[in-house]
Amino acid sequence: MVLLLLLLVGIQFNEWQTIKNSFNQKSQVTQIMQRVAKEKGARKTAVWSNTSSVSSGMLIKVHDHIYNVTINTDGNSYTLTKATPIQSTINYVKEGQ
């Protein structure tokens, strides 16, 4: 019975860590998007991202401009570079669809 209880506690702790990490990643993406909005003089609602986790190669769209984000190796800074999509039509998907 004690082993089963320890197993269940371990599983719950693992799930909690996964949820916490996911929240932290989304929070970092939100921070980057807010900084980009301020830097580009755009409303926060005019900034889009193609991912909910921070990584080099993520794309951010501000109005009609698309930027490639490169994250520094220490994770404390980023660089924006203008990007041009290969496809002329981009399909956007709302979160949860």
mmCIF file as gemmi writes it, N, C-alpha and C atoms, coordinates in Angstrom:
data_model
loop_
_atom_site.group_PDB
_atom_site.id
_atom_site.type_symbol
_atom_site.label_atom_id
_atom_site.label_alt_id
_atom_site.label_comp_id
_atom_site.label_asym_id
_atom_site.label_entity_id
_atom_site.label_seq_id
_atom_site.pdbx_PDB_ins_code
_atom_site.Cartn_x
_atom_site.Cartn_y
_atom_site.Cartn_z
_atom_site.occupancy
_atom_site.B_iso_or_equiv
_atom_site.pdbx_formal_charge
_atom_site.auth_seq_id
_atom_site.auth_asym_id
_atom_site.pdbx_PDB_model_num
ATOM 1 N N . MET Axp A 1 ? 0.819 -1.192 0 1 0 ? 1 A 1
ATOM 2 C CA . MET Axp A 1 ? 0 0 0 1 0 ? 1 A 1
ATOM 3 C C . MET Axp A 1 ? 0.873 1.271 0 1 0 ? 1 A 1
ATOM 4 N N . VAL Axp A 2 ? 1.952 1.239 0.785 1 0 ? 2 A 1
ATOM 5 C CA . VAL Axp A 2 ? 2.853 2.383 0.884 1 0 ? 2 A 1
ATOM 6 C C . VAL Axp A 2 ? 3.549 2.602 -0.466 1 0 ? 2 A 1
ATOM 7 N N . LEU Axp A 3 ? 3.95 1.518 -1.124 1 0 ? 3 A 1
ATOM 8 C CA . LEU Axp A 3 ? 4.587 1.637 -2.436 1 0 ? 3 A 1
ATOM 9 C C . LEU Axp A 3 ? 3.641 2.25 -3.457 1 0 ? 3 A 1
ATOM 10 N N . LEU Axp A 4 ? 2.399 1.85 -3.427 1 0 ? 4 A 1
ATOM 11 C CA . LEU Axp A 4 ? 1.4 2.411 -4.34 1 0 ? 4 A 1
ATOM 12 C C . LEU Axp A 4 ? 1.212 3.896 -4.071 1 0 ? 4 A 1
ATOM 13 N N . LEU Axp A 5 ? 1.173 4.268 -2.811 1 0 ? 5 A 1
ATOM 14 C CA . LEU Axp A 5 ? 1.029 5.673 -2.444 1 0 ? 5 A 1
ATOM 15 C C . LEU Axp A 5 ? 2.233 6.488 -2.927 1 0 ? 5 A 1
ATOM 16 N N . LEU Axp A 6 ? 3.438 5.953 -2.735 1 0 ? 6 A 1
ATOM 17 C CA . LEU Axp A 6 ? 4.64 6.643 -3.206 1 0 ? 6 A 1
ATOM 18 C C . LEU Axp A 6 ? 4.653 6.777 -4.728 1 0 ? 6 A 1
ATOM 19 N N . LEU Axp A 7 ? 4.202 5.755 -5.419 1 0 ? 7 A 1
ATOM 20 C CA . LEU Axp A 7 ? 4.127 5.804 -6.881 1 0 ? 7 A 1
ATOM 21 C C . LEU Axp A 7 ? 3.163 6.891 -7.334 1 0 ? 7 A 1
ATOM 22 N N . LEU Axp A 8 ? 2.002 6.965 -6.705 1 0 ? 8 A 1
ATOM 23 C CA . LEU Axp A 8 ? 1.014 7.988 -7.06 1 0 ? 8 A 1
ATOM 24 C C . LEU Axp A 8 ? 1.539 9.393 -6.765 1 0 ? 8 A 1
ATOM 25 N N . VAL Axp A 9 ? 2.218 9.57 -5.654 1 0 ? 9 A 1
ATOM 26 C CA . VAL Axp A 9 ? 2.791 10.874 -5.31 1 0 ? 9 A 1
ATOM 27 C C . VAL Axp A 9 ? 3.851 11.248 -6.336 1 0 ? 9 A 1
ATOM 28 N N . GLY Axp A 10 ? 4.676 10.292 -6.734 1 0 ? 10 A 1
ATOM 29 C CA . GLY Axp A 10 ? 5.707 10.547 -7.738 1 0 ? 10 A 1
ATOM 30 C C . GLY Axp A 10 ? 5.112 10.945 -9.071 1 0 ? 10 A 1
ATOM 31 N N . ILE Axp A 11 ? 4.051 10.29 -9.489 1 0 ? 11 A 1
ATOM 32 C CA . ILE Axp A 11 ? 3.388 10.621 -10.759 1 0 ? 11 A 1
ATOM 33 C C . ILE Axp A 11 ? 2.8 12.022 -10.697 1 0 ? 11 A 1
ATOM 34 N N . GLN Axp A 12 ? 2.145 12.352 -9.6 1 0 ? 12 A 1
ATOM 35 C CA . GLN Axp A 12 ? 1.555 13.682 -9.45 1 0 ? 12 A 1
ATOM 36 C C . GLN Axp A 12 ? 2.626 14.768 -9.457 1 0 ? 12 A 1
ATOM 37 N N . PHE Axp A 13 ? 3.754 14.507 -8.8 1 0 ? 13 A 1
ATOM 38 C CA . PHE Axp A 13 ? 4.848 15.48 -8.769 1 0 ? 13 A 1
ATOM 39 C C . PHE Axp A 13 ? 5.402 15.689 -10.173 1 0 ? 13 A 1
ATOM 40 N N . ASN Axp A 14 ? 5.544 14.631 -10.944 1 0 ? 14 A 1
ATOM 41 C CA . ASN Axp A 14 ? 6.039 14.72 -12.319 1 0 ? 14 A 1
ATOM 42 C C . ASN Axp A 14 ? 5.09 15.545 -13.188 1 0 ? 14 A 1
ATOM 43 N N . GLU Axp A 15 ? 3.793 15.308 -13.04 1 0 ? 15 A 1
ATOM 44 C CA . GLU Axp A 15 ? 2.801 16.083 -13.802 1 0 ? 15 A 1
ATOM 45 C C . GLU Axp A 15 ? 2.842 17.547 -13.401 1 0 ? 15 A 1
ATOM 46 N N . TRP Axp A 16 ? 3.02 17.83 -12.128 1 0 ? 16 A 1
ATOM 47 C CA . TRP Axp A 16 ? 3.095 19.207 -11.654 1 0 ? 16 A 1
ATOM 48 C C . TRP Axp A 16 ? 4.313 19.904 -12.255 1 0 ? 16 A 1
ATOM 49 N N . GLN Axp A 17 ? 5.464 19.218 -12.317 1 0 ? 17 A 1
ATOM 50 C CA . GLN Axp A 17 ? 6.671 19.792 -12.906 1 0 ? 17 A 1
ATOM 51 C C . GLN Axp A 17 ? 6.457 20.104 -14.386 1 0 ? 17 A 1
ATOM 52 N N . THR Axp A 18 ? 5.78 19.209 -15.101 1 0 ? 18 A 1
ATOM 53 C CA . THR Axp A 18 ? 5.511 19.414 -16.52 1 0 ? 18 A 1
ATOM 54 C C . THR Axp A 18 ? 4.63 20.643 -16.731 1 0 ? 18 A 1
ATOM 55 N N . ILE Axp A 19 ? 3.601 20.781 -15.941 1 0 ? 19 A 1
ATOM 56 C CA . ILE Axp A 19 ? 2.694 21.935 -16.053 1 0 ? 19 A 1
ATOM 57 C C . ILE Axp A 19 ? 3.443 23.223 -15.71 1 0 ? 19 A 1
ATOM 58 N N . LYS Axp A 20 ? 4.277 23.18 -14.687 1 0 ? 20 A 1
ATOM 59 C CA . LYS Axp A 20 ? 5.056 24.354 -14.284 1 0 ? 20 A 1
ATOM 60 C C . LYS Axp A 20 ? 6.007 24.782 -15.398 1 0 ? 20 A 1
ATOM 61 N N . ASN Axp A 21 ? 6.699 23.829 -16.017 1 0 ? 21 A 1
ATOM 62 C CA . ASN Axp A 21 ? 7.618 24.14 -17.113 1 0 ? 21 A 1
ATOM 63 C C . ASN Axp A 21 ? 6.878 24.731 -18.304 1 0 ? 21 A 1
ATOM 64 N N . SER Axp A 22 ? 5.726 24.18 -18.621 1 0 ? 22 A 1
ATOM 65 C CA . SER Axp A 22 ? 4.917 24.688 -19.73 1 0 ? 22 A 1
ATOM 66 C C . SER Axp A 22 ? 4.481 26.131 -19.454 1 0 ? 22 A 1
ATOM 67 N N . PHE Axp A 23 ? 4.041 26.402 -18.249 1 0 ? 23 A 1
ATOM 68 C CA . PHE Axp A 23 ? 3.634 27.757 -17.868 1 0 ? 23 A 1
ATOM 69 C C . PHE Axp A 23 ? 4.799 28.724 -17.981 1 0 ? 23 A 1
ATOM 70 N N . ASN Axp A 24 ? 5.986 28.308 -17.526 1 0 ? 24 A 1
ATOM 71 C CA . ASN Axp A 24 ? 7.162 29.175 -17.597 1 0 ? 24 A 1
ATOM 72 C C . ASN Axp A 24 ? 7.524 29.49 -19.047 1 0 ? 24 A 1
ATOM 73 N N . GLN Axp A 25 ? 7.443 28.496 -19.931 1 0 ? 25 A 1
ATOM 74 C CA . GLN Axp A 25 ? 7.745 28.716 -21.345 1 0 ? 25 A 1
ATOM 75 C C . GLN Axp A 25 ? 6.767 29.718 -21.952 1 0 ? 25 A 1
ATOM 76 N N . LYS Axp A 26 ? 5.475 29.54 -21.689 1 0 ? 26 A 1
ATOM 77 C CA . LYS Axp A 26 ? 4.466 30.459 -22.227 1 0 ? 26 A 1
ATOM 78 C C . LYS Axp A 26 ? 4.665 31.862 -21.673 1 0 ? 26 A 1
ATOM 79 N N . SER Axp A 27 ? 5.072 31.956 -20.424 1 0 ? 27 A 1
ATOM 80 C CA . SER Axp A 27 ? 5.321 33.254 -19.812 1 0 ? 27 A 1
ATOM 81 C C . SER Axp A 27 ? 6.5 33.954 -20.502 1 0 ? 27 A 1
ATOM 82 N N . GLN Axp A 28 ? 7.543 33.197 -20.838 1 0 ? 28 A 1
ATOM 83 C CA . GLN Axp A 28 ? 8.7 33.781 -21.517 1 0 ? 28 A 1
ATOM 84 C C . GLN Axp A 28 ? 8.32 34.259 -22.922 1 0 ? 28 A 1
ATOM 85 N N . VAL Axp A 29 ? 7.506 33.5 -23.641 1 0 ? 29 A 1
ATOM 86 C CA . VAL Axp A 29 ? 7.061 33.913 -24.975 1 0 ? 29 A 1
ATOM 87 C C . VAL Axp A 29 ? 6.247 35.195 -24.857 1 0 ? 29 A 1
ATOM 88 N N . THR Axp A 30 ? 5.381 35.262 -23.857 1 0 ? 30 A 1
ATOM 89 C CA . THR Axp A 30 ? 4.571 36.458 -23.645 1 0 ? 30 A 1
ATOM 90 C C . THR Axp A 30 ? 5.457 37.666 -23.369 1 0 ? 30 A 1
ATOM 91 N N . GLN Axp A 31 ? 6.492 37.499 -22.564 1 0 ? 31 A 1
ATOM 92 C CA . GLN Axp A 31 ? 7.407 38.602 -22.264 1 0 ? 31 A 1
ATOM 93 C C . GLN Axp A 31 ? 8.111 39.09 -23.523 1 0 ? 31 A 1
ATOM 94 N N . ILE Axp A 32 ? 8.57 38.163 -24.356 1 0 ? 32 A 1
ATOM 95 C CA . ILE Axp A 32 ? 9.231 38.547 -25.598 1 0 ? 32 A 1
ATOM 96 C C . ILE Axp A 32 ? 8.254 39.293 -26.5 1 0 ? 32 A 1
ATOM 97 N N . MET Axp A 33 ? 7.038 38.787 -26.611 1 0 ? 33 A 1
ATOM 98 C CA . MET Axp A 33 ? 6.04 39.428 -27.471 1 0 ? 33 A 1
ATOM 99 C C . MET Axp A 33 ? 5.71 40.829 -26.974 1 0 ? 33 A 1
ATOM 100 N N . GLN Axp A 34 ? 5.633 41.009 -25.666 1 0 ? 34 A 1
ATOM 101 C CA . GLN Axp A 34 ? 5.353 42.333 -25.111 1 0 ? 34 A 1
ATOM 102 C C . GLN Axp A 34 ? 6.507 43.299 -25.389 1 0 ? 34 A 1
ATOM 103 N N . ARG Axp A 35 ? 7.726 42.813 -25.278 1 0 ? 35 A 1
ATOM 104 C CA . ARG Axp A 35 ? 8.889 43.67 -25.563 1 0 ? 35 A 1
ATOM 105 C C . ARG Axp A 35 ? 8.94 44.052 -27.038 1 0 ? 35 A 1
ATOM 106 N N . VAL Axp A 36 ? 8.647 43.096 -27.899 1 0 ? 36 A 1
ATOM 107 C CA . VAL Axp A 36 ? 8.645 43.379 -29.338 1 0 ? 36 A 1
ATOM 108 C C . VAL Axp A 36 ? 7.555 44.395 -29.663 1 0 ? 36 A 1
ATOM 109 N N . ALA Axp A 37 ? 6.385 44.247 -29.06 1 0 ? 37 A 1
ATOM 110 C CA . ALA Axp A 37 ? 5.297 45.199 -29.292 1 0 ? 37 A 1
ATOM 111 C C . ALA Axp A 37 ? 5.734 46.603 -28.895 1 0 ? 37 A 1
ATOM 112 N N . LYS Axp A 38 ? 6.372 46.724 -27.75 1 0 ? 38 A 1
ATOM 113 C CA . LYS Axp A 38 ? 6.835 48.033 -27.282 1 0 ? 38 A 1
ATOM 114 C C . LYS Axp A 38 ? 7.916 48.577 -28.213 1 0 ? 38 A 1
ATOM 115 N N . GLU Axp A 39 ? 8.858 47.724 -28.608 1 0 ? 39 A 1
ATOM 116 C CA . GLU Axp A 39 ? 9.956 48.138 -29.472 1 0 ? 39 A 1
ATOM 117 C C . GLU Axp A 39 ? 9.467 48.592 -30.84 1 0 ? 39 A 1
ATOM 118 N N . LYS Axp A 40 ? 8.461 47.913 -31.37 1 0 ? 40 A 1
ATOM 119 C CA . LYS Axp A 40 ? 7.945 48.234 -32.703 1 0 ? 40 A 1
ATOM 120 C C . LYS Axp A 40 ? 6.796 49.237 -32.661 1 0 ? 40 A 1
ATOM 121 N N . GLY Axp A 41 ? 6.405 49.673 -31.464 1 0 ? 41 A 1
ATOM 122 C CA . GLY Axp A 41 ? 5.328 50.646 -31.336 1 0 ? 41 A 1
ATOM 123 C C . GLY Axp A 41 ? 3.97 50.084 -31.736 1 0 ? 41 A 1
ATOM 124 N N . ALA Axp A 42 ? 3.756 48.812 -31.46 1 0 ? 42 A 1
ATOM 125 C CA . ALA Axp A 42 ? 2.499 48.147 -31.83 1 0 ? 42 A 1
ATOM 126 C C . ALA Axp A 42 ? 1.724 47.773 -30.572 1 0 ? 42 A 1
ATOM 127 N N . ARG Axp A 43 ? 0.432 47.592 -30.731 1 0 ? 43 A 1
ATOM 128 C CA . ARG Axp A 43 ? -0.387 47.095 -29.625 1 0 ? 43 A 1
ATOM 129 C C . ARG Axp A 43 ? -0.037 45.625 -29.38 1 0 ? 43 A 1
ATOM 130 N N . LYS Axp A 44 ? -0.222 45.184 -28.164 1 0 ? 44 A 1
ATOM 131 C CA . LYS Axp A 44 ? 0.069 43.785 -27.83 1 0 ? 44 A 1
ATOM 132 C C . LYS Axp A 44 ? -0.795 42.822 -28.637 1 0 ? 44 A 1
ATOM 133 N N . THR Axp A 45 ? -1.993 43.263 -28.994 1 0 ? 45 A 1
ATOM 134 C CA . THR Axp A 45 ? -2.898 42.401 -29.753 1 0 ? 45 A 1
ATOM 135 C C . THR Axp A 45 ? -2.499 42.278 -31.217 1 0 ? 45 A 1
ATOM 136 N N . ALA Axp A 46 ? -1.528 43.087 -31.659 1 0 ? 46 A 1
ATOM 137 C CA . ALA Axp A 46 ? -1.077 43.04 -33.053 1 0 ? 46 A 1
ATOM 138 C C . ALA Axp A 46 ? 0.156 42.161 -33.225 1 0 ? 46 A 1
ATOM 139 N N . VAL Axp A 47 ? 0.582 41.499 -32.133 1 0 ? 47 A 1
ATOM 140 C CA . VAL Axp A 47 ? 1.782 40.661 -32.173 1 0 ? 47 A 1
ATOM 141 C C . VAL Axp A 47 ? 1.372 39.193 -32.057 1 0 ? 47 A 1
ATOM 142 N N . TRP Axp A 48 ? 1.91 38.376 -32.963 1 0 ? 48 A 1
ATOM 143 C CA . TRP Axp A 48 ? 1.588 36.949 -33.013 1 0 ? 48 A 1
ATOM 144 C C . TRP Axp A 48 ? 2.876 36.139 -32.961 1 0 ? 48 A 1
ATOM 145 N N . SER Axp A 49 ? 2.779 34.92 -32.462 1 0 ? 49 A 1
ATOM 146 C CA . SER Axp A 49 ? 3.918 34.013 -32.45 1 0 ? 49 A 1
ATOM 147 C C . SER Axp A 49 ? 3.485 32.668 -33.024 1 0 ? 49 A 1
ATOM 148 N N . ASN Axp A 50 ? 4.444 31.929 -33.573 1 0 ? 50 A 1
ATOM 149 C CA . ASN Axp A 50 ? 4.105 30.637 -34.147 1 0 ? 50 A 1
ATOM 150 C C . ASN Axp A 50 ? 4.295 29.494 -33.15 1 0 ? 50 A 1
ATOM 151 N N . THR Axp A 51 ? 4.685 29.812 -31.921 1 0 ? 51 A 1
ATOM 152 C CA . THR Axp A 51 ? 4.911 28.772 -30.931 1 0 ? 51 A 1
ATOM 153 C C . THR Axp A 51 ? 4.645 29.305 -29.53 1 0 ? 51 A 1
ATOM 154 N N . SER Axp A 52 ? 4.413 28.401 -28.606 1 0 ? 52 A 1
ATOM 155 C CA . SER Axp A 52 ? 4.2 28.82 -27.22 1 0 ? 52 A 1
ATOM 156 C C . SER Axp A 52 ? 5.405 28.481 -26.344 1 0 ? 52 A 1
ATOM 157 N N . SER Axp A 53 ? 6.534 28.106 -26.971 1 0 ? 53 A 1
ATOM 158 C CA . SER Axp A 53 ? 7.749 27.855 -26.21 1 0 ? 53 A 1
ATOM 159 C C . SER Axp A 53 ? 8.908 28.633 -26.831 1 0 ? 53 A 1
ATOM 160 N N . VAL Axp A 54 ? 9.774 29.149 -25.979 1 0 ? 54 A 1
ATOM 161 C CA . VAL Axp A 54 ? 10.893 29.962 -26.428 1 0 ? 54 A 1
ATOM 162 C C . VAL Axp A 54 ? 11.963 29.07 -27.053 1 0 ? 54 A 1
ATOM 163 N N . SER Axp A 55 ? 12.339 29.418 -28.28 1 0 ? 55 A 1
ATOM 164 C CA . SER Axp A 55 ? 13.436 28.709 -28.941 1 0 ? 55 A 1
ATOM 165 C C . SER Axp A 55 ? 13.933 29.554 -30.099 1 0 ? 55 A 1
ATOM 166 N N . SER Axp A 56 ? 15.189 29.368 -30.452 1 0 ? 56 A 1
ATOM 167 C CA . SER Axp A 56 ? 15.698 30.049 -31.632 1 0 ? 56 A 1
ATOM 168 C C . SER Axp A 56 ? 14.962 29.517 -32.842 1 0 ? 56 A 1
ATOM 169 N N . GLY Axp A 57 ? 14.601 30.407 -33.733 1 0 ? 57 A 1
ATOM 170 C CA . GLY Axp A 57 ? 13.846 30 -34.913 1 0 ? 57 A 1
ATOM 171 C C . GLY Axp A 57 ? 12.365 30.27 -34.792 1 0 ? 57 A 1
ATOM 172 N N . MET Axp A 58 ? 11.903 30.664 -33.606 1 0 ? 58 A 1
ATOM 173 C CA . MET Axp A 58 ? 10.489 31.012 -33.492 1 0 ? 58 A 1
ATOM 174 C C . MET Axp A 58 ? 10.227 32.267 -34.315 1 0 ? 58 A 1
ATOM 175 N N . LEU Axp A 59 ? 9.022 32.399 -34.805 1 0 ? 59 A 1
ATOM 176 C CA . LEU Axp A 59 ? 8.646 33.545 -35.624 1 0 ? 59 A 1
ATOM 177 C C . LEU Axp A 59 ? 7.68 34.427 -34.86 1 0 ? 59 A 1
ATOM 178 N N . ILE Axp A 60 ? 7.838 35.73 -35.04 1 0 ? 60 A 1
ATOM 179 C CA . ILE Axp A 60 ? 6.913 36.702 -34.459 1 0 ? 60 A 1
ATOM 180 C C . ILE Axp A 60 ? 6.438 37.6 -35.583 1 0 ? 60 A 1
ATOM 181 N N . LYS Axp A 61 ? 5.125 37.793 -35.649 1 0 ? 61 A 1
ATOM 182 C CA . LYS Axp A 61 ? 4.533 38.659 -36.665 1 0 ? 61 A 1
ATOM 183 C C . LYS Axp A 61 ? 4.023 39.921 -35.984 1 0 ? 61 A 1
ATOM 184 N N . VAL Axp A 62 ? 4.432 41.069 -36.522 1 0 ? 62 A 1
ATOM 185 C CA . VAL Axp A 62 ? 3.954 42.368 -36.049 1 0 ? 62 A 1
ATOM 186 C C . VAL Axp A 62 ? 3.369 43.068 -37.258 1 0 ? 62 A 1
ATOM 187 N N . HIS Axp A 63 ? 2.059 43.258 -37.246 1 0 ? 63 A 1
ATOM 188 C CA . HIS Axp A 63 ? 1.336 43.814 -38.391 1 0 ? 63 A 1
ATOM 189 C C . HIS Axp A 63 ? 1.649 42.977 -39.633 1 0 ? 63 A 1
ATOM 190 N N . ASP Axp A 64 ? 2.295 43.537 -40.643 1 0 ? 64 A 1
ATOM 191 C CA . ASP Axp A 64 ? 2.598 42.789 -41.867 1 0 ? 64 A 1
ATOM 192 C C . ASP Axp A 64 ? 4.041 42.306 -41.935 1 0 ? 64 A 1
ATOM 193 N N . HIS Axp A 65 ? 4.802 42.474 -40.862 1 0 ? 65 A 1
ATOM 194 C CA . HIS Axp A 65 ? 6.212 42.093 -40.859 1 0 ? 65 A 1
ATOM 195 C C . HIS Axp A 65 ? 6.413 40.836 -40.016 1 0 ? 65 A 1
ATOM 196 N N . ILE Axp A 66 ? 7.242 39.929 -40.517 1 0 ? 66 A 1
ATOM 197 C CA . ILE Axp A 66 ? 7.544 38.694 -39.803 1 0 ? 66 A 1
ATOM 198 C C . ILE Axp A 66 ? 9.023 38.711 -39.42 1 0 ? 66 A 1
ATOM 199 N N . TYR Axp A 67 ? 9.308 38.349 -38.181 1 0 ? 67 A 1
ATOM 200 C CA . TYR Axp A 67 ? 10.67 38.361 -37.661 1 0 ? 67 A 1
ATOM 201 C C . TYR Axp A 67 ? 11.043 36.973 -37.14 1 0 ? 67 A 1
ATOM 202 N N . ASN Axp A 68 ? 12.281 36.581 -37.406 1 0 ? 68 A 1
ATOM 203 C CA . ASN Axp A 68 ? 12.848 35.366 -36.858 1 0 ? 68 A 1
ATOM 204 C C . ASN Axp A 68 ? 13.534 35.742 -35.546 1 0 ? 68 A 1
ATOM 205 N N . VAL Axp A 69 ? 13.281 34.981 -34.496 1 0 ? 69 A 1
ATOM 206 C CA . VAL Axp A 69 ? 13.858 35.265 -33.188 1 0 ? 69 A 1
ATOM 207 C C . VAL Axp A 69 ? 15.026 34.308 -32.943 1 0 ? 69 A 1
ATOM 208 N N . THR Axp A 70 ? 16.165 34.879 -32.61 1 0 ? 70 A 1
ATOM 209 C CA . THR Axp A 70 ? 17.33 34.078 -32.232 1 0 ? 70 A 1
ATOM 210 C C . THR Axp A 70 ? 17.602 34.352 -30.762 1 0 ? 70 A 1
ATOM 211 N N . ILE Axp A 71 ? 17.568 33.304 -29.952 1 0 ? 71 A 1
ATOM 212 C CA . ILE Axp A 71 ? 17.798 33.43 -28.518 1 0 ? 71 A 1
ATOM 213 C C . ILE Axp A 71 ? 19.293 33.251 -28.254 1 0 ? 71 A 1
ATOM 214 N N . ASN Axp A 72 ? 19.876 34.163 -27.455 1 0 ? 72 A 1
ATOM 215 C CA . ASN Axp A 72 ? 21.282 34.078 -27.087 1 0 ? 72 A 1
ATOM 216 C C . ASN Axp A 72 ? 21.523 32.801 -26.279 1 0 ? 72 A 1
ATOM 217 N N . THR Axp A 73 ? 22.75 32.291 -26.296 1 0 ? 73 A 1
ATOM 218 C CA . THR Axp A 73 ? 23.055 31.032 -25.612 1 0 ? 73 A 1
ATOM 219 C C . THR Axp A 73 ? 22.783 31.081 -24.118 1 0 ? 73 A 1
ATOM 220 N N . ASP Axp A 74 ? 22.906 32.248 -23.493 1 0 ? 74 A 1
ATOM 221 C CA . ASP Axp A 74 ? 22.613 32.337 -22.065 1 0 ? 74 A 1
ATOM 222 C C . ASP Axp A 74 ? 21.121 32.46 -21.783 1 0 ? 74 A 1
ATOM 223 N N . GLY Axp A 75 ? 20.308 32.668 -22.829 1 0 ? 75 A 1
ATOM 224 C CA . GLY Axp A 75 ? 18.86 32.74 -22.68 1 0 ? 75 A 1
ATOM 225 C C . GLY Axp A 75 ? 18.353 34.058 -22.139 1 0 ? 75 A 1
ATOM 226 N N . ASN Axp A 76 ? 19.229 35.053 -22.017 1 0 ? 76 A 1
ATOM 227 C CA . ASN Axp A 76 ? 18.831 36.338 -21.437 1 0 ? 76 A 1
ATOM 228 C C . ASN Axp A 76 ? 18.586 37.429 -22.466 1 0 ? 76 A 1
ATOM 229 N N . SER Axp A 77 ? 18.81 37.134 -23.741 1 0 ? 77 A 1
ATOM 230 C CA . SER Axp A 77 ? 18.584 38.151 -24.766 1 0 ? 77 A 1
ATOM 231 C C . SER Axp A 77 ? 18.187 37.475 -26.072 1 0 ? 77 A 1
ATOM 232 N N . TYR Axp A 78 ? 17.674 38.287 -26.977 1 0 ? 78 A 1
ATOM 233 C CA . TYR Axp A 78 ? 17.247 37.772 -28.272 1 0 ? 78 A 1
ATOM 234 C C . TYR Axp A 78 ? 17.568 38.781 -29.358 1 0 ? 78 A 1
ATOM 235 N N . THR Axp A 79 ? 17.591 38.305 -30.595 1 0 ? 79 A 1
ATOM 236 C CA . THR Axp A 79 ? 17.81 39.151 -31.752 1 0 ? 79 A 1
ATOM 237 C C . THR Axp A 79 ? 16.665 38.916 -32.728 1 0 ? 79 A 1
ATOM 238 N N . LEU Axp A 80 ? 16.142 40.001 -33.29 1 0 ? 80 A 1
ATOM 239 C CA . LEU Axp A 80 ? 15.097 39.896 -34.31 1 0 ? 80 A 1
ATOM 240 C C . LEU Axp A 80 ? 15.713 40.129 -35.677 1 0 ? 80 A 1
ATOM 241 N N . THR Axp A 81 ? 15.363 39.267 -36.619 1 0 ? 81 A 1
ATOM 242 C CA . THR Axp A 81 ? 15.81 39.408 -37.998 1 0 ? 81 A 1
ATOM 243 C C . THR Axp A 81 ? 14.578 39.306 -38.887 1 0 ? 81 A 1
ATOM 244 N N . LYS Axp A 82 ? 14.457 40.222 -39.847 1 0 ? 82 A 1
ATOM 245 C CA . LYS Axp A 82 ? 13.306 40.151 -40.75 1 0 ? 82 A 1
ATOM 246 C C . LYS Axp A 82 ? 13.317 38.819 -41.486 1 0 ? 82 A 1
ATOM 247 N N . ALA Axp A 83 ? 12.156 38.223 -41.618 1 0 ? 83 A 1
ATOM 248 C CA . ALA Axp A 83 ? 12.017 36.947 -42.31 1 0 ? 83 A 1
ATOM 249 C C . ALA Axp A 83 ? 10.969 37.083 -43.406 1 0 ? 83 A 1
ATOM 250 N N . THR Axp A 84 ? 11.137 36.322 -44.449 1 0 ? 84 A 1
ATOM 251 C CA . THR Axp A 84 ? 10.178 36.304 -45.552 1 0 ? 84 A 1
ATOM 252 C C . THR Axp A 84 ? 9.645 34.884 -45.693 1 0 ? 84 A 1
ATOM 253 N N . PRO Axp A 85 ? 8.339 34.716 -45.58 1 0 ? 85 A 1
ATOM 254 C CA . PRO Axp A 85 ? 7.779 33.367 -45.696 1 0 ? 85 A 1
ATOM 255 C C . PRO Axp A 85 ? 7.909 32.835 -47.12 1 0 ? 85 A 1
ATOM 256 N N . ILE Axp A 86 ? 8.102 31.534 -47.242 1 0 ? 86 A 1
ATOM 257 C CA . ILE Axp A 86 ? 8.199 30.902 -48.555 1 0 ? 86 A 1
ATOM 258 C C . ILE Axp A 86 ? 6.826 30.866 -49.209 1 0 ? 86 A 1
ATOM 259 N N . GLN Axp A 87 ? 5.809 30.521 -48.44 1 0 ? 87 A 1
ATOM 260 C CA . GLN Axp A 87 ? 4.446 30.5 -48.962 1 0 ? 87 A 1
ATOM 261 C C . GLN Axp A 87 ? 3.856 31.9 -48.87 1 0 ? 87 A 1
ATOM 262 N N . SER Axp A 88 ? 3.114 32.279 -49.897 1 0 ? 88 A 1
ATOM 263 C CA . SER Axp A 88 ? 2.51 33.613 -49.864 1 0 ? 88 A 1
ATOM 264 C C . SER Axp A 88 ? 1.304 33.655 -48.932 1 0 ? 88 A 1
ATOM 265 N N . THR Axp A 89 ? 0.691 32.511 -48.68 1 0 ? 89 A 1
ATOM 266 C CA . THR Axp A 89 ? -0.459 32.444 -47.79 1 0 ? 89 A 1
ATOM 267 C C . THR Axp A 89 ? -0.056 31.743 -46.503 1 0 ? 89 A 1
ATOM 268 N N . ILE Axp A 90 ? -0.347 32.365 -45.395 1 0 ? 90 A 1
ATOM 269 C CA . ILE Axp A 90 ? -0.045 31.774 -44.098 1 0 ? 90 A 1
ATOM 270 C C . ILE Axp A 90 ? -1.358 31.496 -43.395 1 0 ? 90 A 1
ATOM 271 N N . ASN Axp A 91 ? -1.517 30.276 -42.913 1 0 ? 91 A 1
ATOM 272 C CA . ASN Axp A 91 ? -2.726 29.894 -42.183 1 0 ? 91 A 1
ATOM 273 C C . ASN Axp A 91 ? -2.47 30.042 -40.687 1 0 ? 91 A 1
ATOM 274 N N . TYR Axp A 92 ? -3.324 30.787 -40.004 1 0 ? 92 A 1
ATOM 275 C CA . TYR Axp A 92 ? -3.189 30.976 -38.574 1 0 ? 92 A 1
ATOM 276 C C . TYR Axp A 92 ? -4.194 30.078 -37.87 1 0 ? 92 A 1
ATOM 277 N N . VAL Axp A 93 ? -3.758 29.503 -36.786 1 0 ? 93 A 1
ATOM 278 C CA . VAL Axp A 93 ? -4.619 28.621 -35.997 1 0 ? 93 A 1
ATOM 279 C C . VAL Axp A 93 ? -4.686 29.172 -34.591 1 0 ? 93 A 1
ATOM 280 N N . LYS Axp A 94 ? -5.904 29.34 -34.089 1 0 ? 94 A 1
ATOM 281 C CA . LYS Axp A 94 ? -6.063 29.787 -32.705 1 0 ? 94 A 1
ATOM 282 C C . LYS Axp A 94 ? -5.645 28.673 -31.775 1 0 ? 94 A 1
ATOM 283 N N . GLU Axp A 95 ? -5.161 29.057 -30.595 1 0 ? 95 A 1
ATOM 284 C CA . GLU Axp A 95 ? -4.774 28.062 -29.616 1 0 ? 95 A 1
ATOM 285 C C . GLU Axp A 95 ? -5.987 27.204 -29.256 1 0 ? 95 A 1
ATOM 286 N N . GLY Axp A 96 ? -5.785 25.923 -29.207 1 0 ? 96 A 1
ATOM 287 C CA . GLY Axp A 96 ? -6.872 25.002 -28.864 1 0 ? 96 A 1
ATOM 288 C C . GLY Axp A 96 ? -7.616 24.465 -30.072 1 0 ? 96 A 1
ATOM 289 N N . GLN Axp A 97 ? -7.277 24.857 -31.275 1 0 ? 97 A 1
ATOM 290 C CA . GLN Axp A 97 ? -7.967 24.342 -32.456 1 0 ? 97 A 1
ATOM 291 C C . GLN Axp A 97 ? -7.099 23.36 -33.179 1 0 ? 97 A 1
